[in-house]
Amino acid sequence: MSLLRTFVSISLCLLVAACGGGGGADAPTPPPDPVTVPPLGTQCLGGSVARLAPPAATSAGRNQELAVLACAGSRLETVQWRQTDGAALLPGSLRSQALSVAPAAVGRYAFSVDFTDTRGASYSGQVELNATAPDATAMVIRGEPSVWAGGQTSLRAWVDGLAAADYPLAQVRWRRVDGPDLNLGDTTQWRVIFTAPAVTQDSVLRLRAEATLADGRSVSQEFSLLVQPPPAAAAAPLFGAGNLSSRVYPYVAGGPHAAALRECIYTPALTTATLCTLGRLPLLGAETRGELPTVEQVMARVLVSNDWMGQRFEAFLREQDASGDFRRLLNATTAIVIGGRVRPAFYWSATGAIYLDADTIWQTAAERDTVSEAPDPRSDYGSDLAYTTLWRYVQGNRSVGGRSPVLERASRDSAALVPALGRLLYHELIHANDFLPPRVHLLLNTNLRVYEAIPANTASEQLRAQLPFYSQEMVDLGRVQFFGVASTATQRGYQPADIVQFFSADRVTDDYSYSLPVGQNVPREDAAMLAEEALMQLRHGVLRDVAVVPQFLSGASADQTVTWGQRGRVGDAGIKPRAALVLAQTMPWLPAGFTNGLAAPLPLRAGLTWGQNLDQGALAVGMARPLSATERALEADLDAQRRGARNNRAAELAR
């Protein structure tokens, strides 16, 4: 059935003086008469800075979007929504300009919204919607309800009560109903991925999904996406339109660093000249004087694109950081950014912050709905080589770190985040402590920017000088795989057995360790990979598999025959001293002999598939156990993560 959607006029009260935005030595000016906000699709009235675009009615179980839009020439600085009537909803971020809600019950729902503009003036408005009886078969569209113009995002349509196996049997099509024109790409899938159109002011893009189910029923639904022009960028922004993926805000709104976080970490106005000094936004370690940070001190450095991201990160630190390693490592950062479209994740020495993809931190299906499914930009780097490498994390002969298929709408607890979020934190935070090791945190010149304060003789430099790796062939191949350098005929002729000879005799844990751009001589990823694998094993009992297999451009990794591989390679006698050096420099609080606890590597069985090599316990008693359907699904998800990680690495190294 079609859904008729109309928009109503709302009173928006201008409360500059009453809310503290006008101020001054003179007597306070009385607030002007309320300004009537025009319906969506007409011009803002004179003097208005924003308008509300709420739906008038909906049926229970369907999504509805609420948004406050800045008028032309205006920009909103802060937003706070509150539900004032109706059964409690879970509308995602209450500090974003747009919400997507799905009332489960019939009735009236009311909301208020308070916001400020860039001058600090304060405003408020109210909106309500009425949910009528639910349809017999309802479609709901889920996704993050706002996006920067030029940013890539995704939406997914669902049908209430439809089994996962029935989705491929249906026919679905997406189309634009109203708003700026755009290219939706493939419109015949339940998930649509697209780049938001260019706009000059806040605009609503209405999209519609229509589906015919296998039993002949027809369903449809609309989604109103707020498309916003990015704030005016500087002449040479460090975060251009293609890099500023998620709109983020300080998780602790009134925290001591909130203003600096907004200005110094993730904004189009940031240039090399305007980067903040360590006096403007100091390292967390300067604030803690090198001691273990409290969770509260960490959270005061967090920026998020959705409130739940901060809540989950805080819970992760409280529940999964018994050793204090994550918090101590965070001493080397100025901020933590978590966004639904921050992809790839990275640490950046320009700002001193780490930038995390919220896909590693969601715990419920509703939270996952707000994380973009837009893939990382893919590349064909290395596809003409005769080999590829595989990796995964394993615990108890089970692969860990993969996500369940999205159609299952499964949840996960904070412990399940460790193989994904935990390893990511170890990797990026070792980078942070490599560039700014704990020994310098209390000695930094506050007039310097982060990248200007990097000392000599960092862990990566010591590793290169004292315990270097050997294979120039693998360094050259790394430039093909991670930087797009054209391969040579010799490189294309290398067979998997040749790669095994180069790699297995060297003392690195992954081919990413060889990431070394032309013109640079300090391989920073070598240290991060060593520490990541060592800490996952010693702190969490999670081992890492690595293998060389013939190149495959289609099919599943689970079915690829292993030429050579190891489980727990970081425990190799030639590699352990290298891991110990890195950890001694970046984590000096660890006990002496910490890496002595690393287990010796376990060889994978050449000639068996990657999937058959998962259960080494079964192989030890002469059985090659086939993967279950669930395990194959997790391996398929890890395939996507591996492809993404390879391209993430190229992007990370390009910074």
C-alpha positions as CSV (number, residue, x, y, z in Angstrom):
1,M,0.0,0.0,0.0
2,S,1.1,3.5,-0.5
3,L,1.9,5.8,2.4
4,L,0.6,9.4,2.2
5,R,2.9,11.7,4.0
6,T,2.2,15.4,4.7
7,F,4.1,18.0,6.7
8,V,2.5,20.4,9.1
9,S,3.4,23.9,10.3
10,I,5.0,24.2,13.7
11,S,5.6,27.1,16.0
12,L,9.3,27.7,16.6
13,C,9.9,30.1,19.5
14,L,12.9,32.4,19.3
15,L,14.4,32.5,22.8
16,V,17.7,34.4,22.4
17,A,17.6,36.5,25.5
18,A,15.6,34.1,27.6
19,C,17.9,31.3,26.9
20,G,21.1,33.2,27.3
21,G,22.0,33.8,23.6
22,G,21.6,37.6,23.6
23,G,23.2,38.8,26.8
24,G,25.1,42.1,27.2
25,A,25.3,45.0,29.6
26,D,22.0,46.5,28.5
27,A,18.6,45.3,29.9
28,P,17.6,42.0,28.4
29,T,15.5,42.3,25.3
30,P,12.1,40.5,25.6
31,P,11.8,37.5,23.3
32,P,10.0,38.3,20.0
33,D,6.7,36.8,19.1
34,P,6.8,33.2,18.0
35,V,7.8,32.6,14.4
36,T,5.6,30.3,12.4
37,V,7.6,27.7,10.7
38,P,6.6,27.2,7.1
39,P,5.7,23.7,5.8
40,L,8.5,21.7,4.2
41,G,9.1,22.8,0.6
42,T,8.6,26.5,1.1
43,Q,11.1,29.2,2.0
44,C,12.0,30.0,5.6
45,L,10.3,33.1,6.9
46,G,12.3,36.3,7.4
47,G,14.4,36.0,10.5
48,S,14.1,32.3,10.9
49,V,17.2,30.2,11.3
50,A,15.6,26.8,11.1
51,R,12.4,24.9,10.3
52,L,11.0,21.6,11.5
53,A,9.9,18.9,9.1
54,P,7.8,16.4,10.9
55,P,5.2,13.9,9.5
56,A,1.6,14.4,10.4
57,A,0.6,10.8,10.8
58,T,1.9,7.2,10.5
59,S,0.9,3.7,11.3
60,A,2.5,1.7,14.2
61,G,5.6,-0.3,13.2
62,R,6.7,2.0,10.4
63,N,9.6,4.4,10.4
64,Q,9.1,8.1,10.6
65,E,11.8,10.8,10.4
66,L,11.9,14.1,12.4
67,A,14.3,16.8,11.4
68,V,15.2,20.4,12.2
69,L,16.7,22.1,9.1
70,A,18.8,25.1,9.1
71,C,17.6,27.9,6.8
72,A,19.8,29.2,4.0
73,G,22.7,31.1,5.4
74,S,22.3,29.5,8.9
75,R,23.9,26.6,10.6
76,L,23.0,24.8,13.8
77,E,25.7,24.3,16.4
78,T,24.0,22.0,19.0
79,V,20.7,20.1,19.0
80,Q,18.9,18.3,21.9
81,W,15.7,16.3,21.3
82,R,13.4,15.2,24.2
83,Q,10.3,13.0,24.1
84,T,7.5,14.6,26.0
85,D,4.6,12.3,25.4
86,G,3.8,8.7,24.3
87,A,5.3,5.3,24.9
88,A,9.1,5.5,25.1
89,L,10.9,5.3,21.7
90,L,14.5,4.6,21.0
91,P,15.2,7.3,18.4
92,G,19.0,7.0,18.2
93,S,21.0,10.1,18.8
94,L,19.1,12.8,20.6
95,R,21.7,15.3,19.6
96,S,21.5,15.0,15.9
97,Q,19.4,17.2,13.6
98,A,17.4,14.2,12.4
99,L,15.8,11.3,14.1
100,S,14.2,8.1,12.7
101,V,11.6,6.6,15.0
102,A,9.3,3.6,14.6
103,P,6.4,3.8,17.1
104,A,5.4,0.2,18.1
105,A,2.0,1.2,19.6
106,V,-0.9,3.2,18.5
107,G,-1.1,6.7,20.1
108,R,0.2,10.2,20.2
109,Y,4.0,10.9,20.4
110,A,5.4,14.3,21.1
111,F,8.9,15.7,21.1
112,S,10.6,19.0,21.9
113,V,13.8,20.2,20.3
114,D,16.3,22.8,21.6
115,F,19.1,24.0,19.5
116,T,21.6,26.8,19.1
117,D,23.1,28.6,16.1
118,T,26.7,29.5,15.5
119,R,26.2,32.8,17.4
120,G,25.2,30.9,20.5
121,A,21.5,32.0,20.2
122,S,19.1,29.4,21.6
123,Y,15.8,28.2,20.1
124,S,13.2,25.6,20.7
125,G,10.3,23.9,18.9
126,Q,7.8,21.1,19.4
127,V,6.6,18.3,17.1
128,E,4.1,15.5,17.4
129,L,3.0,12.5,15.4
130,N,0.1,10.1,15.7
131,A,0.5,6.4,15.1
132,T,-2.6,4.7,13.8
133,A,-3.4,0.9,13.7
134,P,-0.6,-1.1,12.1
135,D,-0.9,-2.5,8.6
136,A,-1.2,-6.2,8.1
137,T,2.2,-6.3,6.5
138,A,4.5,-3.4,7.2
139,M,7.8,-2.3,5.6
140,V,10.3,-0.3,7.7
141,I,13.4,1.4,6.4
142,R,16.4,1.7,8.7
143,G,19.5,3.8,8.4
144,E,21.2,6.9,9.7
145,P,18.8,9.7,9.0
146,S,21.3,12.4,8.1
147,V,24.3,12.7,5.9
148,W,26.8,15.3,4.6
149,A,26.4,16.2,0.9
150,G,28.9,14.1,-1.0
151,G,29.1,11.5,1.7
152,Q,28.3,7.8,1.0
153,T,25.6,6.2,3.0
154,S,23.1,3.3,2.9
155,L,19.5,2.4,3.8
156,R,18.0,-1.0,4.2
157,A,14.3,-2.0,3.8
158,W,12.8,-4.7,6.0
159,V,9.4,-6.4,6.1
160,D,7.9,-7.2,9.4
161,G,7.7,-11.0,10.0
162,L,9.5,-11.9,6.7
163,A,12.0,-14.8,7.2
164,A,15.6,-14.2,6.2
165,A,15.2,-17.0,3.5
166,D,12.3,-15.1,1.9
167,Y,14.2,-11.9,1.2
168,P,16.0,-13.2,-1.9
169,L,12.7,-14.4,-3.4
170,A,11.1,-11.0,-3.4
171,Q,11.5,-8.2,-6.0
172,V,12.4,-4.8,-4.6
173,R,13.0,-1.4,-6.2
174,W,14.0,2.0,-4.8
175,R,13.2,5.4,-6.2
176,R,13.4,9.1,-5.4
177,V,10.1,10.7,-4.4
178,D,11.2,14.2,-3.7
179,G,14.2,16.3,-3.0
180,P,17.6,16.8,-4.8
181,D,18.3,14.5,-7.7
182,L,20.9,11.7,-7.3
183,N,22.1,8.5,-8.6
184,L,20.9,5.6,-6.4
185,G,23.1,3.0,-8.2
186,D,21.7,-0.5,-7.9
187,T,18.0,0.0,-6.9
188,T,17.0,-3.7,-7.0
189,Q,18.5,-4.8,-3.6
190,W,17.0,-4.6,-0.1
191,R,20.0,-2.4,0.7
192,V,20.7,0.8,-1.4
193,I,24.1,2.4,-1.2
194,F,24.6,5.9,-2.7
195,T,26.4,9.2,-2.5
196,A,24.4,12.0,-1.1
197,P,23.7,14.8,-3.7
198,A,25.2,18.2,-3.5
199,V,23.0,20.8,-1.7
200,T,23.5,24.4,-0.7
201,Q,21.3,24.2,2.4
202,D,19.8,21.6,4.6
203,S,17.4,19.6,2.4
204,V,15.2,16.5,2.8
205,L,15.6,13.7,0.3
206,R,12.6,11.4,0.2
207,L,13.2,7.9,-1.0
208,R,10.8,5.1,-1.5
209,A,11.2,1.3,-1.5
210,E,8.6,-0.9,-3.1
211,A,8.6,-4.7,-2.9
212,T,6.5,-7.6,-4.2
213,L,6.9,-10.6,-2.0
214,A,7.0,-14.2,-3.2
215,D,3.4,-14.7,-2.1
216,G,2.2,-11.8,-4.2
217,R,1.8,-9.2,-1.4
218,S,3.0,-5.7,-2.1
219,V,4.6,-3.4,0.5
220,S,6.2,0.0,0.4
221,Q,7.6,2.6,2.6
222,E,9.4,6.0,2.5
223,F,12.5,7.4,4.3
224,S,13.2,11.1,4.6
225,L,17.0,11.7,4.7
226,L,18.4,15.0,5.8
227,V,21.2,16.0,3.5
228,Q,23.4,18.8,4.8
229,P,26.0,20.9,3.1
230,P,29.3,20.5,5.0
231,P,30.5,23.6,6.8
232,A,32.5,25.9,4.7
233,A,35.9,24.2,4.2
234,A,39.2,26.0,4.4
235,A,41.3,26.5,1.3
236,A,43.3,23.4,1.9
237,P,41.3,21.3,4.4
238,L,42.9,18.3,6.0
239,F,39.4,16.7,6.0
240,G,37.9,17.3,2.5
241,A,34.4,16.3,1.5
242,G,35.5,12.8,0.8
243,N,37.1,12.3,4.2
244,L,34.6,14.0,6.5
245,S,32.2,11.1,6.6
246,S,30.3,11.4,9.9
247,R,29.0,14.5,11.7
248,V,30.3,14.1,15.2
249,Y,29.9,15.9,18.5
250,P,31.4,15.7,22.0
251,Y,29.9,12.8,23.9
252,V,30.2,14.8,27.1
253,A,28.5,17.9,26.0
254,G,29.7,20.1,28.9
255,G,33.0,18.4,29.3
256,P,36.2,20.4,29.9
257,H,37.5,19.7,26.3
258,A,34.2,20.0,24.4
259,A,35.0,23.2,22.6
260,A,38.5,22.1,21.7
261,L,37.2,18.7,20.5
262,R,34.8,20.5,18.1
263,E,37.5,22.7,16.7
264,C,40.6,20.5,16.7
265,I,39.7,17.0,15.6
266,Y,37.2,16.5,12.8
267,T,36.1,19.6,11.0
268,P,36.4,21.0,7.4
269,A,37.9,24.1,8.8
270,L,41.0,22.2,9.9
271,T,44.2,23.0,8.0
272,T,47.9,22.5,8.6
273,A,48.0,26.1,9.8
274,T,45.0,25.8,12.1
275,L,45.9,22.5,13.7
276,C,45.6,22.8,17.5
277,T,48.7,22.9,19.7
278,L,49.2,20.7,22.7
279,G,48.3,23.6,24.8
280,R,44.9,24.0,23.2
281,L,44.2,20.2,23.4
282,P,46.8,18.4,25.4
283,L,47.4,14.6,25.5
284,L,45.2,12.7,27.9
285,G,48.5,11.6,29.5
286,A,49.4,15.2,30.3
287,E,46.1,15.5,32.2
288,T,46.6,12.2,34.1
289,R,50.2,12.9,34.7
290,G,51.0,9.5,33.3
291,E,48.7,7.6,35.7
292,L,45.9,5.3,34.7
293,P,43.0,7.4,33.3
294,T,39.6,7.0,34.7
295,V,36.8,6.0,32.4
296,E,35.3,9.5,32.9
297,Q,38.6,11.2,31.8
298,V,38.6,9.1,28.7
299,M,34.9,9.8,27.8
300,A,35.5,13.5,28.1
301,R,37.8,13.1,25.0
302,V,35.2,11.2,22.9
303,L,33.3,12.4,19.8
304,V,30.4,10.4,18.4
305,S,27.9,10.5,15.6
306,N,25.3,8.7,17.7
307,D,24.8,8.6,21.5
308,W,24.8,4.9,21.7
309,M,28.4,4.8,20.4
310,G,29.7,6.6,23.4
311,Q,27.6,4.4,25.7
312,R,29.0,1.2,24.2
313,F,32.6,2.5,24.3
314,E,32.2,3.4,27.9
315,A,30.8,0.0,28.8
316,F,33.6,-1.7,26.9
317,L,36.2,0.1,28.9
318,R,34.4,-0.7,32.2
319,E,33.8,-4.4,31.3
320,Q,36.7,-5.4,29.0
321,D,39.7,-3.4,30.3
322,A,40.5,-5.1,33.6
323,S,44.2,-4.8,32.9
324,G,43.9,-1.0,32.2
325,D,45.9,-1.4,28.9
326,F,43.4,0.4,26.7
327,R,43.1,3.3,29.0
328,R,46.8,3.6,29.6
329,L,47.4,3.5,25.8
330,L,44.8,6.2,25.4
331,N,47.2,8.5,27.3
332,A,49.0,9.1,24.0
333,T,45.9,10.5,22.3
334,T,44.1,13.8,22.3
335,A,40.7,12.4,21.3
336,I,38.7,9.4,20.2
337,V,36.2,9.7,17.3
338,I,33.6,7.1,16.7
339,G,31.3,7.4,13.7
340,G,28.8,5.4,11.7
341,R,30.6,6.3,8.5
342,V,34.2,6.7,9.7
343,R,35.8,4.3,7.3
344,P,38.7,3.4,7.4
345,A,39.7,3.5,11.1
346,F,43.0,5.2,11.7
347,Y,45.3,7.1,14.0
348,W,46.6,10.5,12.8
349,S,49.7,12.2,14.1
350,A,48.3,15.5,12.7
351,T,45.6,15.7,15.4
352,G,46.8,13.0,17.9
353,A,43.4,11.3,17.7
354,I,42.2,7.9,16.8
355,Y,39.2,7.5,14.5
356,L,37.1,4.4,14.9
357,D,34.4,2.7,12.7
358,A,31.3,2.2,14.8
359,D,30.8,-1.1,12.9
360,T,33.2,-2.6,15.5
361,I,31.2,-1.4,18.5
362,W,27.5,-2.0,18.0
363,Q,25.8,-4.6,20.2
364,T,22.1,-4.6,19.1
365,A,20.4,-4.8,15.7
366,A,18.9,-1.4,16.3
367,E,22.4,0.1,16.8
368,R,23.7,-1.8,13.7
369,D,20.9,-0.2,11.7
370,T,22.5,3.3,12.2
371,V,25.9,2.2,10.9
372,S,26.4,2.7,7.2
373,E,26.8,-0.5,5.1
374,A,28.6,1.5,2.5
375,P,31.8,-0.6,1.7
376,D,35.3,0.8,1.9
377,P,36.5,2.1,-1.4
378,R,37.8,-1.0,-3.2
379,S,40.9,-1.3,-5.2
380,D,42.5,-3.9,-7.4
381,Y,45.9,-3.5,-5.9
382,G,47.8,-6.8,-6.2
383,S,45.0,-8.6,-8.1
384,D,47.4,-9.5,-10.9
385,L,49.8,-11.3,-8.5
386,A,49.7,-15.1,-8.3
387,Y,49.2,-15.3,-4.5
388,T,47.3,-13.6,-1.7
389,T,47.4,-13.8,2.1
390,L,44.7,-14.6,4.6
391,W,44.3,-13.9,8.3
392,R,41.8,-14.4,11.1
393,Y,41.6,-14.5,14.9
394,V,40.9,-17.8,16.5
395,Q,39.8,-18.8,20.0
396,G,39.2,-22.4,21.0
397,N,39.5,-23.5,17.4
398,R,36.6,-21.1,16.5
399,S,37.0,-18.1,14.3
400,V,36.2,-14.9,16.2
401,G,35.6,-11.3,15.2
402,G,33.2,-11.9,12.4
403,R,29.7,-10.4,12.3
404,S,26.5,-12.5,12.0
405,P,24.6,-12.0,8.7
406,V,22.6,-8.7,8.8
407,L,19.3,-10.5,8.1
408,E,19.6,-12.4,11.4
409,R,19.3,-9.2,13.4
410,A,21.5,-10.7,16.1
411,S,22.9,-9.0,19.1
412,R,26.3,-9.4,20.8
413,D,27.7,-8.7,24.2
414,S,30.8,-6.6,25.0
415,A,33.0,-9.6,25.3
416,A,32.3,-10.4,21.6
417,L,33.7,-7.0,20.7
418,V,37.2,-7.8,21.8
419,P,38.4,-9.6,18.6
420,A,37.2,-6.7,16.5
421,L,37.3,-3.5,18.6
422,G,40.0,-4.8,20.9
423,R,42.5,-5.6,18.2
424,L,41.7,-2.3,16.4
425,L,42.4,-0.4,19.6
426,Y,45.7,-2.2,20.2
427,H,46.8,-1.5,16.6
428,E,45.9,2.2,16.4
429,L,47.0,3.0,20.0
430,I,50.4,1.4,19.5
431,H,50.7,3.8,16.6
432,A,49.9,6.6,19.0
433,N,52.4,5.5,21.6
434,D,55.0,4.9,18.9
435,F,54.8,8.5,17.7
436,L,54.4,9.9,21.3
437,P,55.8,7.3,23.7
438,P,54.9,7.4,27.4
439,R,58.4,8.7,28.3
440,V,57.7,12.1,26.7
441,H,54.1,12.7,27.8
442,L,55.1,15.0,30.7
443,L,57.8,16.7,28.7
444,L,56.0,18.0,25.7
445,N,56.2,21.6,24.6
446,T,52.6,22.9,24.7
447,N,53.4,25.4,21.9
448,L,53.9,22.5,19.4
449,R,51.4,20.5,17.4
450,V,51.3,16.8,17.8
451,Y,53.3,16.0,14.7
452,E,55.9,18.6,15.7
453,A,56.4,16.9,19.1
454,I,57.4,13.4,17.9
455,P,60.7,12.6,19.5
456,A,63.7,10.7,17.9
457,N,64.4,7.0,18.5
458,T,60.8,5.8,18.6
459,A,59.9,2.1,18.9
460,S,59.6,1.8,15.1
461,E,63.0,3.4,14.6
462,Q,64.6,1.2,17.2
463,L,63.1,-1.9,15.6
464,R,64.5,-0.9,12.2
465,A,67.9,-0.2,13.6
466,Q,68.3,-3.2,16.0
467,L,66.0,-6.0,14.7
468,P,65.1,-5.2,11.1
469,F,63.2,-7.5,8.7
470,Y,65.1,-8.7,5.7
471,S,63.0,-9.3,2.6
472,Q,63.3,-6.5,0.0
473,E,61.1,-8.6,-2.3
474,M,58.2,-8.4,0.2
475,V,58.8,-4.6,0.7
476,D,58.5,-4.2,-3.1
477,L,55.4,-6.3,-3.2
478,G,53.9,-4.3,-0.4
479,R,54.1,-1.2,-2.5
480,V,52.1,-3.0,-5.2
481,Q,49.5,-4.2,-2.7
482,F,49.1,-1.1,-0.5
483,F,50.1,1.8,-2.7
484,G,49.1,0.8,-6.2
485,V,52.6,0.6,-7.7
486,A,52.4,-1.4,-10.9
487,S,53.7,-4.9,-10.6
488,T,56.6,-6.1,-12.6
489,A,56.8,-9.2,-14.7
490,T,59.1,-10.8,-12.0
491,Q,56.5,-10.0,-9.3
492,R,53.7,-11.4,-11.3
493,G,55.7,-14.6,-11.8
494,Y,56.2,-15.2,-8.1
495,Q,54.2,-18.3,-7.1
496,P,52.8,-18.9,-3.6
497,A,55.8,-21.1,-2.8
498,D,58.1,-18.2,-3.6
499,I,56.2,-16.0,-1.2
500,V,56.4,-18.7,1.5
501,Q,60.2,-18.7,1.1
502,F,60.4,-14.9,1.4
503,F,57.9,-14.5,4.3
504,S,58.4,-17.6,6.5
505,A,62.2,-17.0,6.8
506,D,61.7,-13.4,7.8
507,R,60.6,-12.1,11.2
508,V,57.3,-10.3,10.6
509,T,53.8,-11.5,11.4
510,D,51.9,-10.2,8.4
511,D,52.6,-8.9,4.9
512,Y,51.2,-5.5,6.1
513,S,54.4,-5.2,8.1
514,Y,56.2,-4.5,4.9
515,S,54.1,-1.4,4.2
516,L,56.8,1.2,3.3
517,P,56.0,4.0,0.9
518,V,58.7,5.0,-1.5
519,G,60.8,7.8,0.1
520,Q,60.1,6.6,3.7
521,N,62.4,4.4,5.7
522,V,60.5,3.8,9.0
523,P,58.0,0.9,8.6
524,R,55.5,2.0,11.3
525,E,53.0,-0.9,10.6
526,D,55.6,-3.5,11.6
527,A,55.5,-2.4,15.2
528,A,51.7,-2.1,15.3
529,M,51.2,-5.6,13.9
530,L,53.6,-7.2,16.3
531,A,52.0,-5.6,19.3
532,E,48.4,-6.3,18.1
533,E,48.9,-10.0,17.8
534,A,51.0,-10.3,21.0
535,L,48.4,-8.5,23.1
536,M,45.5,-10.4,21.7
537,Q,47.1,-13.7,22.6
538,L,48.6,-12.7,26.0
539,R,45.6,-10.6,27.3
540,H,42.7,-12.4,25.7
541,G,43.8,-15.9,24.7
542,V,43.0,-15.1,21.0
543,L,45.5,-16.4,18.4
544,R,46.0,-15.1,14.9
545,D,46.2,-17.3,11.8
546,V,48.1,-16.2,8.7
547,A,48.4,-18.2,5.5
548,V,49.6,-17.9,1.9
549,V,47.2,-19.2,-0.7
550,P,46.9,-19.0,-4.5
551,Q,45.2,-15.8,-5.8
552,F,41.5,-16.1,-6.1
553,L,39.2,-13.3,-7.4
554,S,36.0,-15.2,-6.8
555,G,34.8,-17.8,-4.4
556,A,35.2,-18.1,-0.7
557,S,38.4,-18.0,1.3
558,A,37.2,-21.1,3.3
559,D,37.6,-23.2,0.1
560,Q,41.2,-22.0,-0.8
561,T,44.0,-24.5,-0.4
562,V,46.7,-23.4,2.0
563,T,50.3,-23.4,0.6
564,W,51.7,-22.5,4.0
565,G,50.4,-21.0,7.3
566,Q,50.9,-20.6,11.0
567,R,48.7,-20.0,14.0
568,G,50.3,-17.6,16.6
569,R,53.3,-16.6,14.4
570,V,54.2,-13.9,16.9
571,G,55.5,-16.6,19.2
572,D,58.3,-17.6,16.7
573,A,61.7,-17.4,18.4
574,G,62.9,-14.9,15.9
575,I,59.9,-12.6,16.3
576,K,59.3,-12.6,20.1
577,P,62.3,-10.3,20.8
578,R,60.9,-7.8,18.2
579,A,57.5,-7.8,19.9
580,A,59.2,-7.4,23.3
581,L,61.1,-4.3,22.0
582,V,57.9,-2.6,20.8
583,L,56.0,-3.3,24.0
584,A,58.8,-2.1,26.2
585,Q,58.8,1.2,24.5
586,T,55.1,1.7,24.1
587,M,53.8,-0.1,27.2
588,P,56.5,0.3,29.9
589,W,54.0,-0.8,32.6
590,L,54.0,-4.4,31.4
591,P,56.0,-6.8,33.6
592,A,59.5,-8.0,32.6
593,G,59.4,-11.1,30.5
594,F,55.8,-10.4,29.4
595,T,56.3,-11.8,25.9
596,N,57.8,-15.0,27.3
597,G,54.2,-16.2,27.7
598,L,53.7,-16.3,23.9
599,A,53.1,-19.9,22.7
600,A,55.2,-21.4,19.9
601,P,53.5,-21.2,16.5
602,L,51.3,-24.0,15.3
603,P,51.7,-24.9,11.6
604,L,48.7,-25.0,9.5
605,R,48.3,-28.1,7.2
606,A,49.4,-27.4,3.7
607,G,47.2,-29.0,1.1
608,L,44.0,-28.6,3.2
609,T,41.7,-25.7,2.8
610,W,41.6,-22.5,4.9
611,G,38.3,-23.7,6.3
612,Q,39.6,-27.2,7.2
613,N,42.5,-25.6,9.0
614,L,40.3,-23.8,11.5
615,D,39.8,-26.7,13.9
616,Q,43.3,-27.8,14.7
617,G,42.0,-29.9,17.5
618,A,40.1,-32.1,15.1
619,L,43.1,-32.3,12.8
620,A,45.3,-33.4,15.7
621,V,43.2,-36.6,15.9
622,G,43.1,-37.1,12.2
623,M,39.8,-35.4,11.3
624,A,39.3,-32.5,8.9
625,R,36.0,-31.0,10.2
626,P,33.9,-29.2,7.6
627,L,32.7,-25.7,8.5
628,S,29.2,-25.3,9.7
629,A,26.8,-23.0,7.9
630,T,27.3,-20.4,10.7
631,E,31.1,-20.7,10.5
632,R,31.0,-20.3,6.7
633,A,28.9,-17.2,7.1
634,L,31.4,-15.8,9.6
635,E,34.2,-16.6,7.2
636,A,32.4,-14.8,4.4
637,D,32.1,-11.7,6.6
638,L,35.8,-12.0,7.4
639,D,36.4,-12.1,3.7
640,A,34.8,-8.7,3.4
641,Q,36.7,-7.4,6.4
642,R,40.0,-8.6,5.0
643,R,39.3,-6.9,1.7
644,G,38.3,-3.8,3.6
645,A,41.4,-4.0,5.8
646,R,43.7,-4.2,2.9
647,N,42.2,-1.0,1.4
648,N,41.9,0.6,4.8
649,R,45.7,0.1,5.1
650,A,46.3,1.8,1.9
651,A,44.2,4.7,3.0
652,E,45.8,4.8,6.5
653,L,49.3,4.8,5.0
654,A,48.3,7.6,2.6
655,R,47.7,10.0,5.5
